[in-house]
Amino acid sequence: MPIPQELECWQEEVSSAFAHLSQSQAQVLALYSYGMAITQRCGQTVVVVFLSLLLGMNGHNLRQRFKEFTYEKAQKRGEKRREMVVKEQFAPLLRWVLRHWHKPKQVVLGVDVTYIKDRYMVLCVSVLYGQTAIPVAWHVLSGNVKGKWHPLWVDLLVQIAPAIPATVQVLVLFDRGLYSKRLFTVVRQLGWHPFMRIRLQGCYKRCNGRNWHDLKHLPFRGMSPRTLRVHCFKGDPLEAVLWIQWDAAADKPCLFLTDLASRQLKNNPYPLRMWIEAAFKDFKRGGLHWEQSKIADAQRMERLLLVMTVALLHLVRLGNAASSTLASASDPAQRLSLVTLGWLYLVVYTIRDLPLTVIPFAPAFPSPKKYLPLKATQGLPYICG
């Protein structure tokens, strides 16, 4: 049975993006991710049955190829077996993502942890785009494993650093529970700019001051955004720029540390960190149903996440193209995520046998007259450009 033109083009693009992979590995990655994208499932059974019906392939053989894609070398059959080393794919993956912009001047990374029930913890670094995020580096830990996360985060950031040109400004947004002076320093050493949200506990003092003051006395509801250059935390001081914001509609204030003053940015970028939460939903119940995966090994789960990420990238760029063709901002399709919109675009154009197109990701960091409130990220164009 002939291969659909869209799938053939996708196989060529995946092979080009991961040129260091063997022909067999690239083909499986393309087939697996294409099946995930169009079925909206990460489960092997659903994807295998769909591709078997579509391509007339032997379901048993296809299922075995997909299973062995996630296996370690020792568990594979044959003399020329190769293991998929996930960390070697991070830099090529990020380069592929960045190619969707035309000469990007700024990239915003979201750093956060997500959980697969109580089975896994996933440390994830993602590129933020279009109210979602595309993972570019990750590490999966079993849910009951204890240990230090700092070396793991450093390794993930170091792995992707070579893929970002030195001329690109990189903003790294951390969730509140991930504050670390050492990690702050590592991000700066890479030439990037950390944004780390902190809690109200602790003290600060002005850089030219002598007395320490409680952080909890700084913010008040409805205050205008404010920045101060301070030494923060008396026990282990860090010199940084402290951003303070408490929008009247927000339940809690937002305090975060960075090395950039407000005059060095058009807007406060931190509200865009919420897009990584939307991406986790796209991977789970709102998209590929990651939480239903039966894989019982952390390293194999990392390889599955590579396939899911490639599928998500495909859907995001298709959703980006579909969104650009909508007549107006009032179109009902504007209420859909790029992932859902991309899936509909893929299904409809496949049924109608029309060629799929992609367009460059939108630049344009929004520049209103005031800072963005913490909950005002709905409908914003992408920060990067």
DAUR-V413030 format. One record per residue. RES is the residue in one letter. PHI is phi in degrees with one decimal (none if undefined). OMEGA is omega as a letter, one per 20 degrees, with the letter a starting at -180 (999 if undefined). D_FIRST is the distance of its C-alpha to the first C-alpha in whole Angstrom. Layout:
# DAUR-V413030
RES:PHI:OMEGA:D_FIRST / RES:PHI:OMEGA:D_FIRST
This chain:
# DAUR-V413030
M:none:a:0 / P:-66.6:r:4 / I:-80.8:r:7 / P:-55.3:a:9 / Q:-59.1:a:12 / E:-62.9:r:15 / L:-67.1:r:13 / E:-63.4:r:13 / C:-64.9:r:17 / W:-65.3:r:17 / Q:-62.4:r:16 / E:-65.2:a:19 / E:-70.3:r:21 / V:-63.4:r:22 / S:-62.9:r:22 / S:-71.0:a:24 / A:-67.6:r:26 / F:-115.1:a:26 / A:-64.9:a:27 / H:-80.1:r:29 / L:-77.1:r:26 / S:-68.7:a:24 / Q:-59.2:r:21 / S:-66.0:a:19 / Q:-63.0:a:22 / A:-65.3:r:20 / Q:-66.6:r:17 / V:-64.5:r:18 / L:-60.0:r:20 / A:-67.5:a:18 / L:-62.5:a:15 / Y:-61.6:a:18 / S:-67.8:r:20 / Y:-63.3:r:17 / G:-62.4:r:17 / M:-62.5:a:20 / A:-61.4:a:21 / I:-86.4:r:19 / T:-93.6:a:20 / Q:58.4:r:23 / R:-141.0:r:24 / C:-99.9:a:24 / G:-68.3:a:24 / Q:-62.4:a:21 / T:-62.7:a:21 / V:-62.3:a:20 / V:-65.2:a:18 / V:-63.9:a:16 / V:-62.9:r:15 / F:-61.5:a:14 / L:-67.4:r:11 / S:-64.3:r:10 / L:-68.6:a:10 / L:-73.0:a:8 / L:-107.6:a:6 / G:69.1:a:6 / M:-86.6:r:8 / N:-69.2:a:12 / G:-62.1:a:14 / H:-64.1:a:17 / N:-65.0:a:16 / L:-65.5:r:15 / R:-62.0:r:18 / Q:-65.2:r:20 / R:-64.4:r:19 / F:-66.2:r:20 / K:-63.3:a:23 / E:-71.0:r:24 / F:-61.2:a:24 / T:-93.3:a:27 / Y:-80.3:r:29 / E:-76.3:a:32 / K:-57.0:a:31 / A:-66.8:a:33 / Q:-93.7:a:31 / K:-95.6:r:28 / R:-92.4:r:27 / G:94.9:a:27 / E:-83.4:a:30 / K:-100.1:a:28 / R:-65.2:r:28 / R:-132.5:r:29 / E:-98.1:r:30 / M:-77.3:r:29 / V:-92.0:a:32 / V:-64.1:a:32 / K:-63.1:r:35 / E:-73.8:a:34 / Q:-94.4:a:31 / F:-64.6:a:34 / A:-64.4:r:35 / P:-59.5:r:32 / L:-64.1:r:31 / L:-65.2:r:34 / R:-60.7:r:34 / W:-63.0:r:30 / V:-62.8:a:32 / L:-68.0:r:35 / R:-65.2:r:33 / H:-81.7:r:32 / W:-104.5:r:36 / H:-97.7:r:38 / K:50.2:a:41 / P:-63.0:r:41 / K:-100.9:a:45 / Q:-148.4:r:45 / V:-127.3:r:42 / V:-114.6:r:43 / L:-106.7:r:42 / G:-106.5:a:43 / V:-120.1:a:44 / D:-159.9:r:43 / V:-118.5:r:43 / T:-126.1:a:41 / Y:-125.4:r:40 / I:-103.0:a:38 / K:51.7:r:40 / D:-106.7:a:43 / R:-90.9:a:40 / Y:-140.3:r:40 / M:-113.9:a:41 / V:-119.2:r:39 / L:-84.9:a:41 / C:-135.6:r:39 / V:-113.5:a:40 / S:-131.6:r:38 / V:-87.2:a:38 / L:-84.3:r:39 / Y:-158.7:r:37 / G:52.5:r:37 / Q:63.1:r:39 / T:-145.1:a:36 / A:-151.4:r:36 / I:-114.1:r:33 / P:-60.0:r:34 / V:-127.2:r:35 / A:-161.9:a:36 / W:-158.5:r:37 / H:-143.0:a:39 / V:-103.5:r:38 / L:-117.3:r:41 / S:-63.6:a:41 / G:-62.6:a:43 / N:-101.8:a:47 / V:-90.4:r:47 / K:-104.8:r:50 / G:166.8:a:50 / K:-86.3:r:51 / W:-88.0:a:48 / H:-53.6:r:50 / P:-60.9:a:49 / L:-69.8:r:45 / W:-62.9:r:46 / V:-60.3:r:47 / D:-61.3:r:44 / L:-63.3:a:42 / L:-67.1:r:44 / V:-66.3:a:44 / Q:-63.0:a:41 / I:-93.3:a:40 / A:-55.2:a:43 / P:-64.1:a:42 / A:-83.1:a:39 / I:-105.3:r:41 / P:-58.8:a:43 / A:-64.4:a:47 / T:-79.4:a:47 / V:-92.1:r:46 / Q:-78.7:a:48 / V:-116.0:r:46 / L:-105.9:a:47 / V:-117.8:a:47 / L:-101.6:a:47 / F:-105.6:r:48 / D:-68.9:a:49 / R:-61.7:a:52 / G:-78.6:a:52 / L:-108.7:r:51 / Y:-61.7:r:54 / S:-157.6:r:55 / K:-61.8:a:58 / R:-64.0:r:56 / L:-69.3:r:53 / F:-56.6:a:54 / T:-66.7:r:56 / V:-61.4:a:52 / V:-61.1:r:51 / R:-66.6:r:54 / Q:-64.5:r:53 / L:-76.8:a:50 / G:85.4:a:51 / W:-105.1:a:50 / H:-122.8:a:51 / P:-78.5:r:52 / F:-130.7:a:52 / M:-115.2:r:53 / R:-75.5:a:54 / I:-124.2:r:57 / R:-88.1:a:59 / L:-79.1:r:63 / Q:-69.1:r:64 / G:113.3:a:66 / C:-127.9:r:68 / Y:-145.1:r:68 / K:-146.4:r:71 / R:-62.9:a:71 / C:-62.5:r:71 / N:-105.0:a:74 / G:-103.5:a:76 / R:-114.9:a:77 / N:-95.0:r:77 / W:-93.7:a:74 / H:-131.4:r:73 / D:-73.4:r:70 / L:-61.5:a:67 / K:-64.4:a:67 / H:-89.0:a:70 / L:-76.9:a:68 / P:-84.1:r:65 / F:-146.6:a:66 / R:-60.2:r:64 / G:85.7:a:64 / M:-68.8:r:65 / S:-75.4:r:63 / P:-56.7:a:61 / R:-142.7:r:63 / T:-127.2:r:63 / L:-137.2:r:65 / R:-91.9:a:66 / V:-140.2:r:67 / H:-101.5:a:67 / C:-112.9:r:65 / F:73.7:a:66 / K:-64.1:a:69 / G:-68.5:a:68 / D:-141.9:a:66 / P:-62.6:r:66 / L:-130.0:r:63 / E:-83.6:a:64 / A:-162.3:r:62 / V:-93.7:r:61 / L:-98.4:r:61 / W:-96.8:a:60 / I:-126.5:a:61 / Q:-154.2:r:60 / W:-143.1:r:60 / D:-66.9:a:59 / A:-60.5:a:61 / A:-87.3:a:58 / A:-87.9:r:57 / D:-76.6:a:58 / K:-132.7:r:58 / P:-74.4:r:59 / C:-119.2:r:57 / L:-123.3:r:59 / F:-145.0:a:57 / L:-107.6:r:58 / T:-151.3:r:56 / D:-112.9:a:58 / L:-114.5:r:57 / A:-82.1:a:60 / S:-60.3:a:59 / R:-70.2:a:60 / Q:-89.9:r:57 / L:-131.3:r:54 / K:-70.6:a:54 / N:-150.0:r:53 / N:-72.9:a:53 / P:-83.6:a:50 / Y:-61.6:r:50 / P:-56.8:a:49 / L:-71.2:r:45 / R:-59.9:a:45 / M:-63.7:a:44 / W:-64.8:r:41 / I:-69.3:r:40 / E:-66.5:r:40 / A:-64.2:r:38 / A:-66.1:r:35 / F:-61.5:r:36 / K:-66.4:r:36 / D:-62.1:r:32 / F:-77.7:a:31 / K:-102.5:a:33 / R:-64.5:a:33 / G:-89.4:a:33 / G:-155.3:a:29 / L:-89.1:r:27 / H:57.6:a:30 / W:-60.3:a:30 / E:-64.5:a:33 / Q:-91.2:a:31 / S:-63.2:a:30 / K:-97.8:a:31 / I:-61.8:a:31 / A:-112.1:a:35 / D:-135.2:a:35 / A:-63.9:a:36 / Q:-67.2:r:35 / R:-68.0:r:31 / M:-65.1:r:32 / E:-61.8:r:32 / R:-70.7:r:29 / L:-63.0:r:27 / L:-64.3:r:29 / L:-61.2:r:28 / V:-63.5:a:24 / M:-63.1:r:26 / T:-65.8:r:28 / V:-63.0:r:25 / A:-64.2:r:23 / L:-63.8:r:27 / L:-58.8:r:27 / H:-59.8:a:24 / L:-69.1:a:25 / V:-63.2:a:29 / R:-70.3:r:28 / L:-69.1:r:26 / G:-63.9:r:29 / N:-62.9:r:31 / A:-67.6:a:30 / A:-65.4:a:29 / S:-62.7:a:33 / S:-70.0:a:34 / T:-92.2:a:33 / L:-69.1:a:35 / A:-68.5:a:38 / S:-155.3:r:41 / A:-67.6:r:42 / S:-85.4:r:42 / D:-59.9:a:39 / P:-55.2:a:38 / A:-64.2:r:35 / Q:-66.4:r:37 / R:-81.3:a:38 / L:-88.7:r:35 / S:-69.9:r:34 / L:-61.5:a:32 / V:-67.3:r:29 / T:-65.3:r:29 / L:-64.2:r:29 / G:-64.8:r:26 / W:-64.0:r:24 / L:-62.7:r:25 / Y:-60.6:r:24 / L:-64.7:a:21 / V:-65.7:a:20 / V:-64.5:a:21 / Y:-71.4:r:20 / T:-70.8:r:16 / I:-62.3:a:17 / R:-84.0:r:19 / D:55.7:r:16 / L:-107.3:r:19 / P:-70.3:r:20 / L:-80.4:r:21 / T:-127.4:r:24 / V:-127.8:r:27 / I:-127.6:r:31 / P:-59.1:r:33 / F:-64.2:a:35 / A:-69.5:r:38 / P:-77.8:r:41 / A:70.1:r:44 / F:-77.7:a:46 / P:-61.0:a:48 / S:-133.1:r:52 / P:-69.5:a:54 / K:-75.1:r:58 / K:-128.0:r:58 / Y:-65.7:r:56 / L:-76.7:r:53 / P:-68.1:a:54 / L:-60.2:a:52 / K:-102.5:a:50 / A:-102.8:r:50 / T:-90.6:a:46 / Q:-65.6:r:44 / G:83.8:a:43 / L:-80.3:r:44 / P:-70.1:a:42 / Y:-69.1:a:41 / I:-70.1:a:44 / C:-85.3:r:42 / G:178.4:999:43
